[in-house]
Amino acid sequence: SLRLKSAKKTMYTVPIRVAPDTKYIAEVVVLVTTLGAKRTEYNAGKRVRDLLEIKGVHHKIIDFNRDARQAGSGEAENKAIQKLMVEGKLQTSDNKDLVLPQIFIDGQYVGNAAECQGLEDDGLLDSILLRRACMKCNNKKRTPEQLQCPNCHEKFDEILPGMMTIEQKLSELAMAEDEFEDFDDEDYDGYDEEGNDNVYPATFTSASGGYSATQAPAIVKPTVPAQPAAPSVVASATFSVGDKVQYWSDSKERWVDSLVEGVRQSQKDGKLVYDLNCKKGASPDKVRGYDDAPGT
């Protein structure tokens, strides 16, 4: 696993992200809720995600926690919900409440957490994920190219074709790994460049896509709101929020592609600093324009 070093030389383990296995070619869509108040549904959804994560199965999460959807674009999630509603595939209880979690493979409902675990225990889940068996009748004469079961004639139809793909997930994981690699020795000692405690949290929730081997320290410093940059500091800034730049990594001895997430005044000395997606509180002399890089 990747590790970060604190100023006191204590080692904290960062999230271990399990890369999905490309051999599982079936589309897996899981409807869950990350709303903690719905404890039973939340825990059942976590069990499903843990099972798929451990197997290395790429799965597309549709969160019925509206606040979580609104935090992102929600485009794929809303499209999936709409399609399932139109096709009458959303499962409800006798009192019409939505049942969660729900697992769909290649557009077909295969069950809830217990039923998904049952398929795994019976040795059927792998064949379905490899598109070598029908999830409806378990007939194993299916081939990956077929769009309909030759036995029960059930149709296979992805819910979100071309969206939330395994290729996109692998790319995200690769970028995240590169970012964590840059938090090493000189680049990251548990504090940002202006001395603020900025250790990455060791805890991890199922919604973020990985696991944490150790827990965060019991003592947590109170959060100090970031000081807005003074007008004169903003005026002197070469880059703005959203700009694509490069950050010089002392430990890697190379420039790292990055994005500007904030421009502010250092609480330590009042100087300009940049908050990048790979480094908080970066000094301007370690940041250059992406277009200024040789060969761009």
Disulfide bonds with the S-S distance in Angstrom:
none
